[in-house]
């Protein structure tokens, strides 16, 4: 059985422009082979014979379902528990310094939930140490499959290698499976966590609250410089005065004039009004 003809430059242009217009994700021209390999999976699942047929399928699809699948094909979902230790240390210090008993945190681009549950563990442990505050954490992502995995909160043993033995015992239920050990997030850790779909370039999708802390780690590199700047501005608008915005250690916001002051490794504070 022969596979589809190779993706043409014209087809690459169509799909890449569609991806940028719908999700803000930019693919360099040298990623044509990557696009071809990923779209080939959609062709198999839809029983289509060519990329031209898939292009026509997307143009004729009146529902948003296949467009979501198309976008999900290109989202990058690399994440882990407590990915940037320095960020969590700064978060703990900042929460302790807050003059409030209510803390709101947004994990924008939360992928499969590891960052969200890491934030919840940090908050729970602070409460056990005597800090008196209530917290709520919102995790958002454009990828519906990732959000489903995050809501289930089921992780393999190797995914928890940065979680301490004590925290595993407190916040996860261990169970054995044919594929090895799985850990399920406890009900206690889920109490103040919510997940919802959110497209970072859907600037009209306003969230109902402002946040003390926003995590946007290792996300901006997927976007054009113009889109990234607009995304950051939108998030800063949702950040309380004095609040902190965390980005990936390889990312910088120094070129953006958005009223932010760098206060740590890839950590920026919104100026107080």
N, C-alpha and C positions, 0 to 999 in steps of 0.2 A: 504494500500500500504506500503510495507516494504522498508526501506532505504538500502543503500549499506552496505556491510560487513565492520567492523571496519578497519581502516588503519593499516597495519602491520608495524612492525619495519623495515622490508626490504624496503617497499614502502616509509616510512618516510625518510630513508637514501637516496633513489633515488631522491625524490623531494627536500630534503634539500640540497643535493650536487649540484643538478641542479640550485637551487636558488642562491647558493653561487657562482657558476661558471659564471652565467649570470648577476647577479646584485650585488654580493659581500655581500648579506644579510645572516647573520648567525642565524640559529634557534637552540636554545639549545635542547637537547634530551627530556627534559620534556615538550616541546611544541607540542607533538604529537596530543593532543586533539584539540589544536588551529588550527593546520594544517588541521586536519580532518574536522573541522567545516567550515573552509574557502574553502577548495577544494570541499566540498559538494555542494556549490553554483555553481561551475563550472560544476559539474556533471549534476545538474538540468538544467542549461542553455544549455548544449550540448546534453542533453537527453542520457546520458551514465549511465550504471547500476553499475559500480564498479570503484574503484581507479585503478585497473589493466587496465581497458579500457582507463582510462584517461592517464595513463603512456604510453600506446601504442599510444594513440592519439598524445601526445606531441612528441614522437619519430618519428612518421610518418608525422607530419605536416611540409611541406616544406616552408610555409610562416612564417613570424615573428609574425603574428597576435595573435595566441593563446599563444605564448611565452610571448608577452606583457601582455596579460590578466592574465597569470599565475603569472608574476612578480607583476602586480598591485594588485593581491589578497593579497600580503604579505607586501606591502609598508605601512608604518605608516604615517598618514597624519594629525597628531595633530598640529594645529597652531592657531594663533590668531593675531589680530592687536596689535602692540606695546607690544609684548610678554615680552621682557626684557627691561624695561624702562631705566635702566642704560646704556644699549647699545646705545640707541638713543640719550641719553644725551652726551655720549662720541663721537658719530658720529657727532653731531652738532658742538661740540667744535673742533673736528679735521678738519671739512670742513672749519670752520672760520679761522683756522690756516694755511690752505694750501696756498702755493704761486703759485696758478694756477687758471685759470678761467674755467677749465674743470674737472669735477668729474665723474668717472666711478665706478659703484657699481654692484657687482654680488651677487645675492641671490641663492646659490647653494642648491638645495633641497627645492625649494620654495613652494611646495605643491599647495594649491588652491589660492595663491596669496596675502594673508593677509600681509605677511612680505614685499613683493615688494611694495604694495601700501602704507604701513606705511613708507617705505623709501622715496617714492615719496612725501608724505605729509610733511615729515621732510624737504626735499629739497625745496619744494614750499614755506613753511613757512619761511625758512631762506632767500629766495629771497625776500619775502614780507617785511622782516625786514631789507633789504638793502644790503644783501650779493650778489655780482655781480659774478655769475658763471653759467655755463651751466652744466647740468647733464644728464647722461644716466644710466638706470638701466636694467640689464638683469636678468630674472628669469628663472631658469632651473630646470627640474625634470625628473625623469624616467617614471613617471605615466602620461600617455596620458590623462586620465580622469581628473586628477587634473589640468593639463595644460589647458584643455578646459574650466574648471570652472574658472581658473585664468583669461583667456582671456575674458570671458564673464563679469567678475567683478560684479557679482550679489550676495549680501549677505543679510542674515536675520538680523532683528533689534538686536537680542541678540548677534550676532557676532561682533557688533560694540560697545560693552559696554565700551571698553577702548578708543574709539575715542571721542574727545570732541564735544560738541554740535556745536561749531563754525566750526570745521573741517568737521563735517557731512554736515552742510549747504553749505560749500564752495566746497566740493569735491565729493559729492554724490547726486544723484537724487532719491528722495523718491517716492515710488509708493505702493499703497495698492493692495493686492491680497487676494484670498480666504484663504491662509495660514497665513495671517498676513502682516506685513509691510516688504517690501524689499527695499534695497538701491543699486543703480547702480552706479558704479564708473564713474565720469564725464569724458568727452573727454579731458578736460584740464589735468587731472591727468594721462591720458593714453599717453600723447604726447611723452614722453621720456622713455617709458617702453616697453620692448619686452620680449616675452617668447619663449623658444625653448626647445625641448627634449634634454636631456643630461644624459648619464649614468656615474656616478662618477668613475666607474672602467673601463670605456673605455678610457684608457690613451692616445690613439691615436686621440681622438676627441679634437683637439686643437681649442680653441676659438681665434678669430682674434685679440683681443686687450688685454692689461693688465689693471689691476684694481687698483684704490686707496683703495677700501674697498671690502672685501669679507665676506659674512655672511654664515656660515655653522653651524647653530644652531640646536642642538638636532637631529643630523643625525648620528654622528660617532658611537653611541652605538649599531647601527644595524649591524656593520661590525666587522670582526675579527680584532685583534690588528694589524696584518700585513697589512691587506687591508686599515685600517684606516690611518696608517702611510703613506702608498703610496698615498692615496687620498690627505692627507694634503700636502705632498711634491709637488704633481701636482698642487694644488691650490696656494701654496707659489710661485711656478715658474711663476704663472700668476699675482702675486701681485707686484706692483711697489715697489722699495726701499722706505722704510719709511711708506709703506701702512699698514693697519690694517686688521687683520683676527679675526672675532668674532665667538665664538663657544658657545654652551649652558652653562648655569651657573653650571651645574653638570658635565661638561666635562673639561678635562685639556690636555694641550699639553706639559707639563713640561718635560716629558720623551723623547721627540723627539728633536734631534739635527739638527734643520733646519734653524738656523740663526734667530730665533724669540726671542723677549724679551717681557715678560708679562708686560703690561702697564695699566691694569684694570681688572675688574671682567670678566674672560674668554675672555679677549681681548689681542691680541698679535701683536707686531709690527715687520715688517721685517727690519732687519738692513740696513741702508743706505750703498750703495756701496762706 
